[in-house]
Amino acid sequence: MLVVLDLALRWLPLRHFAEGALALLMGLALLKASTHIRVQATVLFTATAVLTWRSGDWAVLERGLRAALLMGAFLPVVMLVRSTVYLSPTVPAIRERLGAMSAAERRSWMTGGAQLLGSILTLGYVSVQRPMLPATVPDDERASLAESGVRGLGMAILWSPFFVASAMASQLVPGVAAWRIVLLGMALSALAGLIAHLMFNRELAPRAMPRVLRRLVPIVIPTGLLVGAVVLTSGLAGWNVLQSVIVVVPGVCAVYVLAHAPRQAGAVVREVAAGAGRMGDEVLVLTTATVFGAAVAGVGLPESLAGTVRALGEWPWLAIGGAVAAIAGLGVAGLHPMVSAAVIVPAYVGLGLPIADPVLLHIVVLAWALSSMVSAWTLPVVVSAAGFDVPVRRLLFGPNLRFVAVFGLSAVSALALLNRVLT
């Protein structure tokens, strides 16, 4: 609410109050955070303090908190969307019997459903799709369905405005219109879908595709309406994706709940409050990474490293591929993508590398999506493994690792080609 009022009123005391509330929330989240996140946040706190002390520009902390305000408001909105969708008759409407479908059809349905449902429910796609499948599924097919779901969610990350990936990227590269983010992300998602089909589902007969698509139709319309509302508002108001989501989506959800399930309104509010209280890790990482990125941007890179990065300007395709590999690789190693992105993107911008803004933004989104499919500590892998009763190692070192390698190289090539056109 404070962030929405700040966007409307632009009143400085209100913004400072919101920044103070966020700083207090960070302190409380640090006390309750998991060990991995607490260590990472402490390292970032320390690095930010050192960089700020060396630069002497203590105002960078306030600038970082100001940028992080939108991220802090974004997470409860995601919870609100998820709680609202579960009230929709669309969810039980798509719970059709899938036992008569072939294994290839089920894999294709799983990938498409995970992408569409995941675009608004994020990890909630597992709790919706898994009960629709037959009660008894062979072990190998159960593993392939879990892998298909993880791939579908990764494809959703590429274009959906309801993921932290696009929210963080739009903060780092604020000049890209929402429709460009969604459109380019959908193009990358289509490329990923084609590669996944050729690698894992080639035996699916073309005549079977309409049968699969019919079971996805009830998901397409509400997804398109919600994403369309965000894109339209962004274009009309001149806001970025993150601002549009924070302002528009709560109103849309409130109207829907009051019109279709007014007696459930209190339950939705309580569920959102409880869910937001469990998101301490996400709030802590988002905020510390944003403040750290502001500190890095203020100080700049050491001249020796800056010279190396600047040299990449001669080969933009190498700069694009290197950034994607670095963010995704560090994500697999345990460093959250938003931390590495908060360093790499400001460095590329500050050194004036010839990379177009839409391409620079999708470097972050692409690397984030790739990392989410094969990182042991990411929730998509953990939740999918638990939902389908599949060992986590199967999702890490199985077919999805090959898919990430093939799609990653193809997507980097596509971004490099687009960058050449745009620049």
C-alpha positions as CSV (number, residue, x, y, z in Angstrom):
1,M,0.0,0.0,0.0
2,L,2.8,2.4,0.8
3,V,4.5,1.8,-2.5
4,V,1.2,2.4,-4.4
5,L,0.7,5.6,-2.5
6,D,4.3,6.7,-3.3
7,L,3.7,6.0,-7.0
8,A,0.5,8.2,-6.9
9,L,1.6,11.0,-4.6
10,R,5.5,11.2,-5.0
11,W,5.7,12.5,-1.4
12,L,9.2,12.2,-0.1
13,P,8.4,11.7,3.7
14,L,6.1,8.8,2.7
15,R,8.9,7.2,0.7
16,H,11.4,7.6,3.5
17,F,8.9,6.0,5.9
18,A,8.5,3.1,3.5
19,E,12.2,2.7,3.2
20,G,12.6,2.6,7.0
21,A,9.8,-0.1,7.2
22,L,11.7,-2.2,4.6
23,A,15.0,-1.9,6.4
24,L,13.2,-3.0,9.6
25,L,11.7,-5.9,7.7
26,M,15.1,-6.9,6.5
27,G,16.4,-7.1,10.0
28,L,13.5,-9.3,11.1
29,A,13.9,-11.5,8.1
30,L,17.6,-12.0,8.8
31,L,16.8,-13.4,12.2
32,K,14.4,-16.0,10.7
33,A,16.2,-16.7,7.4
34,S,17.5,-20.1,6.4
35,T,21.2,-20.7,7.0
36,H,22.1,-20.4,3.3
37,I,20.3,-17.2,2.8
38,R,21.6,-15.7,6.1
39,V,25.2,-16.3,5.1
40,Q,24.6,-14.9,1.6
41,A,22.8,-11.8,3.0
42,T,25.6,-11.2,5.6
43,V,28.2,-11.4,2.9
44,L,26.2,-8.9,0.8
45,F,25.7,-6.6,3.8
46,T,29.4,-6.6,4.5
47,A,30.4,-6.0,0.9
48,T,27.9,-3.2,0.6
49,A,29.3,-1.5,3.7
50,V,32.9,-1.8,2.4
51,L,32.0,-0.4,-1.0
52,T,30.0,2.4,0.5
53,W,32.8,3.3,3.0
54,R,35.4,3.3,0.1
55,S,33.2,5.6,-2.1
56,G,32.1,7.8,0.8
57,D,28.7,8.0,-0.9
58,W,26.3,6.9,1.9
59,A,23.3,8.1,-0.1
60,V,23.7,4.9,-2.1
61,L,22.1,3.0,0.7
62,E,19.0,5.1,0.4
63,R,19.0,4.7,-3.4
64,G,19.3,1.0,-3.0
65,L,16.4,0.8,-0.6
66,R,14.3,3.0,-2.9
67,A,14.9,0.6,-5.7
68,A,14.1,-2.4,-3.5
69,L,10.8,-1.0,-2.4
70,L,9.1,-2.2,-5.5
71,M,10.6,-5.7,-5.0
72,G,9.3,-5.9,-1.5
73,A,5.8,-5.0,-2.6
74,F,5.9,-7.4,-5.5
75,L,6.0,-10.6,-3.5
76,P,2.7,-10.2,-1.6
77,V,1.1,-9.4,-5.0
78,V,2.2,-12.8,-6.3
79,M,0.7,-14.5,-3.3
80,L,-2.6,-12.6,-3.9
81,V,-2.7,-13.8,-7.5
82,R,-2.2,-17.4,-6.5
83,S,-4.9,-17.2,-3.8
84,T,-7.4,-15.6,-6.2
85,V,-6.8,-18.1,-9.0
86,Y,-7.5,-21.0,-6.6
87,L,-11.0,-19.6,-6.2
88,S,-11.7,-19.7,-9.9
89,P,-13.9,-22.3,-11.5
90,T,-11.3,-22.6,-14.1
91,V,-9.1,-24.8,-11.9
92,P,-11.6,-27.6,-11.2
93,A,-12.8,-27.3,-14.9
94,I,-9.4,-28.4,-16.2
95,R,-9.3,-31.4,-13.9
96,E,-10.2,-33.9,-16.6
97,R,-9.3,-37.5,-16.7
98,L,-6.0,-38.0,-18.5
99,G,-5.7,-41.7,-18.2
100,A,-6.7,-42.3,-21.8
101,M,-3.9,-40.1,-23.1
102,S,-0.5,-41.5,-24.2
103,A,2.7,-40.8,-22.3
104,A,3.8,-38.4,-25.0
105,E,0.5,-36.5,-24.8
106,R,0.8,-36.3,-21.0
107,R,4.3,-34.9,-21.2
108,S,3.2,-32.3,-23.7
109,W,0.2,-31.4,-21.6
110,M,2.5,-31.2,-18.5
111,T,4.9,-28.8,-20.2
112,G,2.1,-26.6,-21.6
113,G,0.1,-26.6,-18.4
114,A,3.1,-25.8,-16.2
115,Q,4.0,-22.9,-18.4
116,L,0.4,-21.4,-18.4
117,L,-0.5,-22.2,-14.8
118,G,3.0,-21.4,-13.7
119,S,2.9,-18.0,-15.3
120,I,0.4,-16.9,-12.7
121,L,0.5,-19.6,-10.0
122,T,4.3,-20.0,-10.1
123,L,5.1,-23.2,-8.1
124,G,1.4,-23.7,-7.5
125,Y,1.2,-25.5,-10.9
126,V,2.3,-28.7,-9.2
127,S,-0.6,-28.8,-6.7
128,V,-3.1,-28.3,-9.6
129,Q,-1.6,-30.6,-12.3
130,R,-0.4,-33.5,-10.2
131,P,-3.9,-34.5,-9.0
132,M,-5.2,-34.5,-12.6
133,L,-2.9,-37.3,-13.5
134,P,-3.7,-41.0,-13.0
135,A,-3.2,-42.1,-9.4
136,T,-0.6,-44.7,-10.4
137,V,2.0,-43.7,-12.9
138,P,5.2,-45.8,-13.6
139,D,8.4,-44.5,-12.0
140,D,10.0,-43.5,-15.3
141,E,7.0,-41.7,-16.6
142,R,6.6,-39.9,-13.3
143,A,10.1,-38.7,-13.5
144,S,9.6,-37.5,-17.1
145,L,6.5,-35.6,-16.1
146,A,8.4,-33.9,-13.3
147,E,11.1,-32.9,-15.8
148,S,8.4,-31.7,-18.2
149,G,6.9,-29.5,-15.5
150,V,10.2,-28.0,-14.6
151,R,10.9,-27.2,-18.2
152,G,7.4,-25.6,-18.6
153,L,7.9,-23.4,-15.5
154,G,11.3,-22.3,-16.9
155,M,9.6,-21.3,-20.1
156,A,7.0,-19.3,-18.1
157,I,9.9,-17.4,-16.4
158,L,11.0,-16.2,-19.8
159,W,7.9,-14.1,-20.4
160,S,5.5,-13.9,-17.4
161,P,5.5,-10.6,-15.5
162,F,4.5,-12.4,-12.3
163,F,8.0,-13.9,-11.7
164,V,10.7,-12.2,-9.7
165,A,13.1,-12.7,-12.7
166,S,11.3,-10.1,-14.9
167,A,10.6,-7.9,-12.0
168,M,14.3,-7.7,-11.0
169,A,15.4,-7.4,-14.7
170,S,13.0,-4.5,-15.3
171,Q,14.5,-2.7,-12.3
172,L,18.0,-3.2,-13.6
173,V,17.0,-2.1,-17.2
174,P,14.0,0.2,-16.6
175,G,13.7,1.6,-20.1
176,V,12.1,-1.5,-21.8
177,A,8.3,-1.4,-22.4
178,A,6.3,-4.2,-20.9
179,W,5.0,-5.5,-24.3
180,R,8.6,-5.9,-25.5
181,I,9.5,-7.9,-22.4
182,V,6.5,-10.2,-22.9
183,L,6.8,-10.5,-26.6
184,L,10.5,-11.3,-26.7
185,G,10.1,-13.7,-23.8
186,M,7.3,-15.5,-25.6
187,A,9.6,-15.8,-28.6
188,L,12.3,-17.4,-26.5
189,S,9.7,-19.6,-24.9
190,A,8.5,-20.8,-28.3
191,L,12.1,-21.7,-29.2
192,A,12.4,-23.6,-25.9
193,G,9.1,-25.5,-26.6
194,L,10.3,-26.5,-30.1
195,I,13.6,-27.7,-28.8
196,A,11.9,-29.6,-26.0
197,H,9.5,-31.3,-28.4
198,L,12.3,-32.3,-30.8
199,M,14.4,-33.7,-27.9
200,F,11.8,-35.5,-25.8
201,N,8.5,-35.7,-27.5
202,R,9.1,-36.3,-31.2
203,E,6.9,-39.4,-31.2
204,L,3.8,-37.3,-30.4
205,A,1.7,-37.5,-33.6
206,P,0.5,-34.2,-35.1
207,R,-3.1,-35.4,-35.0
208,A,-2.8,-35.7,-31.2
209,M,-1.9,-32.1,-30.6
210,P,-5.5,-30.7,-30.7
211,R,-6.4,-33.2,-28.0
212,V,-3.6,-31.8,-25.8
213,L,-4.4,-28.2,-26.6
214,R,-8.1,-28.6,-25.8
215,R,-7.2,-29.4,-22.2
216,L,-5.2,-26.2,-22.0
217,V,-7.8,-23.8,-23.4
218,P,-9.4,-23.0,-20.0
219,I,-6.1,-21.8,-18.7
220,V,-5.2,-19.6,-21.7
221,I,-8.0,-17.1,-21.4
222,P,-7.5,-15.9,-17.8
223,T,-3.7,-16.0,-18.2
224,G,-4.0,-13.8,-21.3
225,L,-6.4,-11.3,-19.6
226,L,-4.2,-10.9,-16.6
227,V,-1.0,-10.5,-18.5
228,G,-2.8,-8.2,-21.0
229,A,-4.0,-5.9,-18.2
230,V,-0.4,-5.5,-17.0
231,V,0.9,-4.8,-20.5
232,L,-1.9,-2.3,-21.3
233,T,-1.5,-0.4,-18.1
234,S,2.3,-0.2,-18.6
235,G,1.8,1.3,-22.0
236,L,-0.8,3.8,-21.0
237,A,0.7,5.0,-17.7
238,G,4.4,4.7,-18.8
239,W,5.2,2.4,-15.8
240,N,7.6,-0.5,-16.0
241,V,6.3,-4.1,-15.6
242,L,7.0,-4.2,-11.8
243,Q,5.1,-0.9,-11.1
244,S,2.1,-2.1,-13.3
245,V,1.9,-5.4,-11.5
246,I,1.9,-3.8,-8.1
247,V,-0.8,-1.2,-9.0
248,V,-3.1,-3.2,-11.3
249,V,-3.2,-6.8,-10.1
250,P,-4.5,-6.2,-6.5
251,G,-7.4,-4.3,-7.9
252,V,-8.2,-7.0,-10.5
253,C,-8.0,-9.7,-7.8
254,A,-10.2,-7.7,-5.4
255,V,-12.9,-7.2,-8.0
256,Y,-12.8,-10.9,-9.0
257,V,-13.0,-12.1,-5.4
258,L,-15.8,-9.7,-4.4
259,A,-17.8,-10.6,-7.5
260,H,-17.4,-14.4,-7.5
261,A,-16.6,-15.4,-3.9
262,P,-17.3,-12.5,-1.5
263,R,-17.5,-14.8,1.5
264,Q,-13.9,-16.0,0.8
265,A,-12.4,-12.5,0.8
266,G,-11.3,-12.7,4.4
267,A,-9.7,-16.1,3.8
268,V,-7.8,-14.7,0.9
269,V,-6.5,-11.8,2.9
270,R,-5.4,-14.2,5.7
271,E,-3.7,-16.5,3.3
272,V,-1.8,-13.7,1.6
273,A,-0.7,-12.4,5.0
274,A,0.4,-15.8,6.1
275,G,2.2,-16.4,2.8
276,A,4.0,-13.1,2.9
277,G,5.2,-13.9,6.4
278,R,6.8,-17.0,5.0
279,M,8.7,-15.1,2.3
280,G,11.4,-13.8,4.5
281,D,14.2,-15.5,2.5
282,E,13.0,-14.0,-0.8
283,V,12.6,-10.5,0.7
284,L,16.0,-10.6,2.3
285,V,17.8,-11.8,-0.9
286,L,15.9,-9.3,-3.1
287,T,16.6,-6.3,-0.9
288,T,20.2,-7.1,-0.2
289,A,21.0,-7.8,-3.8
290,T,19.3,-4.6,-5.0
291,V,21.2,-2.4,-2.4
292,F,24.5,-4.2,-3.2
293,G,23.9,-3.6,-7.0
294,A,23.4,0.1,-6.3
295,A,26.7,0.2,-4.3
296,V,28.5,-1.6,-7.1
297,A,27.1,0.8,-9.7
298,G,28.2,3.7,-7.6
299,V,31.8,2.5,-7.2
300,G,32.4,0.8,-10.5
301,L,34.7,-2.1,-11.4
302,P,38.4,-2.1,-10.8
303,E,40.2,-0.7,-13.8
304,S,41.8,-4.0,-14.7
305,L,38.5,-5.9,-14.7
306,A,36.7,-3.0,-16.4
307,G,39.3,-3.2,-19.2
308,T,38.6,-6.9,-19.7
309,V,34.8,-6.3,-19.7
310,R,35.1,-3.3,-22.0
311,A,37.1,-5.4,-24.5
312,L,34.0,-7.7,-24.8
313,G,32.4,-4.7,-26.6
314,E,34.2,-5.9,-29.7
315,W,32.3,-9.1,-29.6
316,P,28.8,-8.5,-28.3
317,W,27.8,-12.1,-28.8
318,L,30.6,-13.1,-26.4
319,A,29.5,-10.5,-23.9
320,I,25.9,-11.9,-24.1
321,G,26.9,-15.5,-23.8
322,G,29.4,-14.8,-21.0
323,A,26.8,-13.0,-18.9
324,V,24.3,-15.7,-19.4
325,A,26.8,-18.4,-18.5
326,A,28.1,-16.5,-15.5
327,I,24.7,-15.8,-14.0
328,A,23.3,-19.2,-14.7
329,G,26.5,-21.0,-13.6
330,L,26.8,-19.1,-10.4
331,G,23.1,-19.8,-9.7
332,V,23.7,-23.5,-10.0
333,A,26.7,-23.1,-7.6
334,G,24.4,-21.5,-5.0
335,L,24.7,-17.7,-5.7
336,H,21.2,-16.3,-6.4
337,P,20.9,-15.0,-9.9
338,M,19.7,-11.6,-8.7
339,V,23.0,-11.1,-6.9
340,S,25.2,-11.8,-9.9
341,A,22.8,-9.9,-12.2
342,A,23.0,-6.9,-9.9
343,V,26.7,-6.7,-10.5
344,I,26.9,-7.7,-14.2
345,V,24.1,-5.5,-15.6
346,P,25.3,-2.2,-14.0
347,A,28.8,-3.0,-15.1
348,Y,27.7,-3.6,-18.8
349,V,25.7,-0.4,-18.7
350,G,28.4,1.7,-17.0
351,L,31.0,0.6,-19.5
352,G,28.8,1.3,-22.5
353,L,28.8,-2.1,-24.1
354,P,26.9,-2.2,-27.4
355,I,24.0,-4.3,-26.1
356,A,20.4,-3.2,-26.7
357,D,18.3,-2.7,-23.6
358,P,15.8,-5.5,-24.5
359,V,18.6,-7.9,-25.0
360,L,20.4,-6.9,-21.8
361,L,17.1,-7.4,-19.8
362,H,16.6,-10.9,-21.3
363,I,20.1,-11.9,-20.5
364,V,19.0,-11.8,-16.9
365,V,15.7,-13.5,-17.5
366,L,17.2,-16.3,-19.7
367,A,20.0,-17.0,-17.2
368,W,17.5,-17.1,-14.4
369,A,15.3,-19.5,-16.3
370,L,18.2,-21.8,-17.1
371,S,19.4,-21.8,-13.5
372,S,15.9,-22.6,-12.2
373,M,15.8,-25.9,-14.2
374,V,19.0,-27.5,-12.9
375,S,19.8,-25.9,-9.5
376,A,19.5,-28.2,-6.5
377,W,18.5,-25.3,-4.1
378,T,15.9,-23.7,-6.3
379,L,12.2,-24.2,-5.4
380,P,11.1,-25.3,-8.9
381,V,13.3,-28.4,-8.7
382,V,12.6,-29.1,-5.1
383,V,8.8,-28.7,-5.3
384,S,8.5,-30.6,-8.5
385,A,10.6,-33.5,-7.1
386,A,8.5,-33.6,-4.0
387,G,5.2,-33.3,-5.9
388,F,6.0,-36.3,-8.2
389,D,8.0,-38.3,-5.6
390,V,11.2,-38.2,-7.8
391,P,14.8,-37.9,-6.5
392,V,16.1,-34.3,-6.9
393,R,19.3,-35.7,-8.5
394,R,17.1,-37.1,-11.4
395,L,16.0,-33.6,-12.2
396,L,19.5,-32.1,-11.9
397,F,21.5,-34.6,-13.9
398,G,18.8,-36.1,-16.2
399,P,17.4,-34.9,-19.6
400,N,16.9,-31.3,-18.3
401,L,20.7,-30.7,-18.1
402,R,21.0,-31.6,-21.8
403,F,18.0,-29.4,-22.5
404,V,19.5,-26.4,-20.7
405,A,22.8,-26.8,-22.7
406,V,21.0,-27.0,-26.1
407,F,18.4,-24.3,-25.4
408,G,20.9,-22.0,-23.7
409,L,23.2,-22.0,-26.7
410,S,20.3,-21.5,-29.1
411,A,18.8,-18.7,-27.1
412,V,22.1,-16.9,-26.7
413,S,22.5,-17.1,-30.5
414,A,19.0,-15.7,-31.0
415,L,19.7,-12.8,-28.6
416,A,23.0,-12.0,-30.3
417,L,21.3,-11.9,-33.7
418,L,18.5,-9.6,-32.3
419,N,21.2,-7.4,-30.7
420,R,22.9,-7.0,-34.1
421,V,19.6,-5.9,-35.6
422,L,18.8,-3.5,-32.8
423,T,22.2,-1.9,-32.6
